[in-house]
């Protein structure tokens, strides 16, 4: 299939399929991260200000509340959180 050969309607249909697939993959990633998270766990994530390090203080189905080292609270999607490795 060549994208240049598709009609506008076919492109819209393809776009809808792609968006649904992206949503599904994000949901699966969120579920995988949620299974790893625990209250009090050290995590990090990227923010516009740069890398943020903090501790999980609340876990919801669609968001995680993290308090950062500078005592700011961040409500972010689980898929953006990365668990800190213990050393």
Secondary structure, 3 states (H helix, E strand, C coil): CCHHHCCHHHHHHHHHHHHHHHHHHHHHHHHHHHHHCCCCCEEEEEECCEEEEEEEEEECCCCEEEEECCCCEEEECHHHCEECCCC
